[in-house]
Amino acid sequence: MAPSYAPDPGLAESQKHKDELLSQYQCCSPFLQIDLPTDPPTRVAGLGDADQDCFDASSPYAQHYLPTAEIWKLYLRETEAEDKELAQLWQIGLDQLLIFAGLFGAILTAFLIESRKDLKPDPLLEILRALSDDSATSTSEPFRPTRSSLAVNAAWFSSLGLTLVSALAAVLAKGWLAQYTPATPGLRSKDACERHLRYLRSLQWRLATIVAGIPLLIQIALFLFALGLVILTLNDDFGIGITLLVMTVSTTCLYFLGTILPWFSPACPFQTTMS
């Protein structure tokens, strides 16, 4: 006769104990997948509010997440190195962007000083035209800048504007990262809860995507500058303009190739901001 098996009440109690313990750690455990809230947090990120959410003194398992529990030390040790490394990588990239934006803005300003002269009439030419005109009553035609000068200045002024916007965004992002990794330690439990709230909010508000997208502005500005330079050189000398056009088109193709390749091969090391 086949033996009959009855459920072990001890196993059921053990599983119930695990489920209850898991629910108690749902707020603060670093090893659980927590769904992001659909709405932004309405309360200020104060430590008192975080404590009210994470701690329940009436729970029979409160000793597992007391402020002196080892779980907070483990959580902070595992996350501190990761947060600092990520913030350091972002900070280095933003510092390099600020340096490049400063140098590129200075070069672009020098070009704009000269190209802007093509948007208004030259006083010396107006005087020469008036002296060479035999009729004192004749009226000269109003000055109209050429289409090429309008296109060049439009591209370069847009490039300068994007450069300034990218520099401002980089400065703001450095402030965001400084708040993401606070330097002042507190109680382990409070630091752990506060860090987890910052992490959830950074995911909800797409902090990583925004910081990674800032260099895209300076890249667009660089392509606009190259476009204006091509138009300018085509009017001055066709051969030089064609050479510069080929270089610009080749660089653009390589950029888009580096953007598309990671979509088909995730292991591809050649990636851009848009990948």
Contacts in CASP RR format, 6 or more apart in sequence:
PFRMAT RR
TARGET T0000
AUTHOR 0000-0000-0000
METHOD contacts of the structure
MODEL  1
MAPSYAPDPGLAESQKHKDELLSQYQCCSPFLQIDLPTDPPTRVAGLGDA
DQDCFDASSPYAQHYLPTAEIWKLYLRETEAEDKELAQLWQIGLDQLLIF
AGLFGAILTAFLIESRKDLKPDPLLEILRALSDDSATSTSEPFRPTRSSL
AVNAAWFSSLGLTLVSALAAVLAKGWLAQYTPATPGLRSKDACERHLRYL
RSLQWRLATIVAGIPLLIQIALFLFALGLVILTLNDDFGIGITLLVMTVS
TTCLYFLGTILPWFSPACPFQTTMS
20 61 0 8 1.000
21 61 0 8 1.000
21 64 0 8 1.000
22 32 0 8 1.000
24 56 0 8 1.000
24 59 0 8 1.000
24 61 0 8 1.000
24 64 0 8 1.000
24 65 0 8 1.000
25 32 0 8 1.000
25 64 0 8 1.000
25 65 0 8 1.000
25 71 0 8 1.000
26 32 0 8 1.000
26 34 0 8 1.000
27 53 0 8 1.000
27 54 0 8 1.000
27 193 0 8 1.000
27 196 0 8 1.000
28 54 0 8 1.000
28 65 0 8 1.000
28 71 0 8 1.000
28 75 0 8 1.000
28 189 0 8 1.000
28 192 0 8 1.000
28 193 0 8 1.000
28 196 0 8 1.000
29 71 0 8 1.000
29 75 0 8 1.000
30 75 0 8 1.000
30 78 0 8 1.000
30 79 0 8 1.000
30 192 0 8 1.000
30 196 0 8 1.000
34 200 0 8 1.000
36 200 0 8 1.000
36 203 0 8 1.000
36 204 0 8 1.000
37 200 0 8 1.000
37 204 0 8 1.000
40 201 0 8 1.000
40 204 0 8 1.000
40 205 0 8 1.000
41 197 0 8 1.000
41 201 0 8 1.000
43 49 0 8 1.000
45 194 0 8 1.000
45 197 0 8 1.000
45 198 0 8 1.000
45 201 0 8 1.000
46 194 0 8 1.000
47 190 0 8 1.000
47 193 0 8 1.000
47 194 0 8 1.000
48 190 0 8 1.000
50 190 0 8 1.000
50 193 0 8 1.000
50 194 0 8 1.000
50 197 0 8 1.000
51 189 0 8 1.000
51 190 0 8 1.000
51 193 0 8 1.000
53 193 0 8 1.000
54 65 0 8 1.000
54 189 0 8 1.000
54 193 0 8 1.000
55 62 0 8 1.000
55 65 0 8 1.000
55 189 0 8 1.000
56 62 0 8 1.000
63 69 0 8 1.000
64 71 0 8 1.000
65 71 0 8 1.000
65 72 0 8 1.000
65 189 0 8 1.000
66 189 0 8 1.000
67 187 0 8 1.000
67 188 0 8 1.000
67 189 0 8 1.000
67 190 0 8 1.000
68 188 0 8 1.000
69 188 0 8 1.000
69 189 0 8 1.000
71 192 0 8 1.000
72 188 0 8 1.000
72 189 0 8 1.000
72 191 0 8 1.000
72 192 0 8 1.000
73 188 0 8 1.000
75 192 0 8 1.000
75 195 0 8 1.000
76 188 0 8 1.000
76 191 0 8 1.000
76 192 0 8 1.000
76 195 0 8 1.000
79 195 0 8 1.000
79 199 0 8 1.000
83 180 0 8 1.000
83 181 0 8 1.000
83 195 0 8 1.000
84 181 0 8 1.000
87 177 0 8 1.000
87 180 0 8 1.000
87 181 0 8 1.000
90 173 0 8 1.000
90 177 0 8 1.000
90 211 0 8 1.000
91 174 0 8 1.000
91 177 0 8 1.000
93 215 0 8 1.000
94 170 0 8 1.000
94 173 0 8 1.000
94 174 0 8 1.000
94 177 0 8 1.000
94 211 0 8 1.000
94 214 0 8 1.000
97 166 0 8 1.000
97 167 0 8 1.000
97 170 0 8 1.000
97 214 0 8 1.000
97 215 0 8 1.000
97 218 0 8 1.000
98 167 0 8 1.000
98 170 0 8 1.000
98 171 0 8 1.000
100 218 0 8 1.000
101 163 0 8 1.000
101 164 0 8 1.000
101 166 0 8 1.000
101 167 0 8 1.000
101 170 0 8 1.000
101 218 0 8 1.000
102 163 0 8 1.000
102 167 0 8 1.000
104 163 0 8 1.000
104 218 0 8 1.000
104 221 0 8 1.000
104 222 0 8 1.000
104 225 0 8 1.000
105 160 0 8 1.000
105 163 0 8 1.000
108 156 0 8 1.000
108 159 0 8 1.000
108 160 0 8 1.000
108 163 0 8 1.000
108 225 0 8 1.000
109 160 0 8 1.000
111 156 0 8 1.000
111 225 0 8 1.000
111 229 0 8 1.000
112 153 0 8 1.000
112 156 0 8 1.000
112 157 0 8 1.000
112 160 0 8 1.000
115 149 0 8 1.000
115 152 0 8 1.000
115 153 0 8 1.000
115 156 0 8 1.000
115 232 0 8 1.000
116 153 0 8 1.000
118 145 0 8 1.000
118 146 0 8 1.000
118 149 0 8 1.000
118 152 0 8 1.000
118 153 0 8 1.000
119 145 0 8 1.000
119 149 0 8 1.000
119 150 0 8 1.000
119 153 0 8 1.000
120 143 0 8 1.000
120 145 0 8 1.000
121 143 0 8 1.000
126 140 0 8 1.000
129 140 0 8 1.000
130 140 0 8 1.000
133 140 0 8 1.000
148 231 0 8 1.000
148 232 0 8 1.000
148 234 0 8 1.000
148 235 0 8 1.000
151 228 0 8 1.000
151 231 0 8 1.000
152 228 0 8 1.000
152 231 0 8 1.000
152 232 0 8 1.000
155 224 0 8 1.000
155 225 0 8 1.000
155 227 0 8 1.000
155 228 0 8 1.000
155 231 0 8 1.000
156 224 0 8 1.000
156 225 0 8 1.000
156 228 0 8 1.000
158 221 0 8 1.000
158 224 0 8 1.000
159 221 0 8 1.000
159 222 0 8 1.000
159 224 0 8 1.000
159 225 0 8 1.000
160 221 0 8 1.000
161 221 0 8 1.000
162 217 0 8 1.000
162 218 0 8 1.000
162 220 0 8 1.000
162 221 0 8 1.000
162 224 0 8 1.000
163 217 0 8 1.000
163 218 0 8 1.000
163 221 0 8 1.000
165 217 0 8 1.000
166 214 0 8 1.000
166 215 0 8 1.000
166 217 0 8 1.000
166 218 0 8 1.000
166 221 0 8 1.000
169 214 0 8 1.000
169 217 0 8 1.000
170 214 0 8 1.000
173 210 0 8 1.000
173 211 0 8 1.000
173 214 0 8 1.000
176 207 0 8 1.000
176 211 0 8 1.000
177 211 0 8 1.000
179 198 0 8 1.000
180 198 0 8 1.000
180 202 0 8 1.000
180 207 0 8 1.000
185 191 0 8 1.000
201 207 0 8 1.000
202 208 0 8 1.000
212 273 0 8 1.000
213 273 0 8 1.000
215 273 0 8 1.000
216 273 0 8 1.000
216 274 0 8 1.000
219 255 0 8 1.000
219 272 0 8 1.000
219 273 0 8 1.000
223 248 0 8 1.000
223 252 0 8 1.000
226 244 0 8 1.000
226 248 0 8 1.000
226 251 0 8 1.000
227 248 0 8 1.000
229 244 0 8 1.000
230 241 0 8 1.000
230 244 0 8 1.000
230 245 0 8 1.000
230 248 0 8 1.000
233 240 0 8 1.000
233 241 0 8 1.000
233 244 0 8 1.000
234 241 0 8 1.000
234 242 0 8 1.000
234 245 0 8 1.000
255 272 0 8 1.000
257 270 0 8 1.000
258 268 0 8 1.000
258 270 0 8 1.000
258 271 0 8 1.000
258 272 0 8 1.000
258 275 0 8 1.000
259 271 0 8 1.000
259 272 0 8 1.000
259 274 0 8 1.000
259 275 0 8 1.000
261 268 0 8 1.000
261 270 0 8 1.000
261 271 0 8 1.000
261 275 0 8 1.000
262 268 0 8 1.000
262 270 0 8 1.000
262 271 0 8 1.000
262 275 0 8 1.000
263 275 0 8 1.000
END
